[in-house]
Amino acid sequence: MENITLRIDQETQDLVLDDSGSLELIGDAETVAQCVRLTLETFKGEWFLDTDHGTDYDQIIADGDGDAETVLRTAIFQETNVQYIDSLTVTRSGRSIAAAFTGRLKDGTPISLEVKA
């Protein structure tokens, strides 16, 4: 798998520059992890070029104590390189939701990340 993309800062959502002032690149599993993170941080329908992209937070909000895990799993699998989800922990606190995810890519590479929305 040869996925290379620009690194996006998790906190600021800005492109990251390295010490020389060049745009920082990431590849392979790190690229997939960033794509999954961005999908989980995007409300479904938010991006006008692909209204199916993102996480259906409206369903999570409408269901109250509904099955947030199913909604998040569906969003994670929008990244086609994700083969398995080994674990997914969902924590709700007021109007916030956090997810911790571990899984495997199609080539067997492990992947993990945490996202708060």
N, C-alpha and C positions, 0 to 999 in steps of 0.2 A: 504494500500500500504506500503510495507516494503522495500524500496529501500535504500541501504546504499552503499556509495562509498567514495573514498578518495577525500578530498578537493584539488582543483587545483587553485593556485593563479591566479587571472584574469590578472594581470600585467606581471608577470614573467613566467607564465605557469609551475611553479614548484609545486611539492607537498608541502603542508603546514604542518609544525610541530607545535605541541602545546607547552606550557611552559615546559612540562616535557621531550620534545624531541621526543614524539611519533607522529606518523602520525595522522593528524586530520581527523575525519570522519564526513560526512554529511548524512542526510537522507531525505526521502520523497520528499516534494515539492522542497527543496533546491537541491536535487540530480537531479530532472527533469530540474530545471532552469539551472544548470551547464551543463547538457547534451545539452539543447537547445543552450546555449551560445557557446559551443564547436562546435556544428553543424554549427552555423552561422559564426564561425571563420574559418571553414575548407572549402577550395575550393572543389567542387564536383570533384571526381576523384583523389584527392590528396592522399587518404589513399588506399594503394595497396590491402589491404584485403577486402575492400568493396568500389568499385569505384562509386557506386551510392550514397554513404554517402557524405553529405556536401551541400554547397550552390553553385548554378550554377552562380557564378560571371562572367563567360565568357559570359553568356547570357545578364547579366546586362550591361557589358562593350560593347558588340556588339550592343545592342539596343540603346545605348546612353541615351536618355530620355525614354526608354522603361518602361515596367511595373515591376519595381524592387520589388514592394510590393507583386506581385504574386509569384515571385521567392522566396522571403523570407518566405512567407506563406507556400509554398511547403516544404521548409527546416525545418521550425518549426514543421510541422506535421510529420516529420520523427521520432520525439519522440512520441511514441504511447500513452503515458499517457496524452498528451495534447488533450483536448476535444474541446475547443473553443478558438478562438482568439477574445477578446473583442475589442482591439484596437492595431493598428500597425502604427507607424509613421516612415517614412523613410526620412532622410535628406542627401542630397548629397552636398559635398563640394570638388571641384576639383576631385582628384582621390580617395577620401575617401567617405565612406557611413556609416551612423549611423542609427540604428533602435532601437526604444523604443517599447516594447511589453508588453501587459497585456492580460491575458487569464485565463482559468480555466482548471484544471485537471479533469480526469474522475470521481474522487471522490468529485468534487466540490471545491476543494482547489484553492484559487486564486494564480496566479503566475505572476511575472513581472520581467523584466530585460531590460538593455540597452547594446547594443553591437556596437563597432566601428570597421570597417574593412577597 
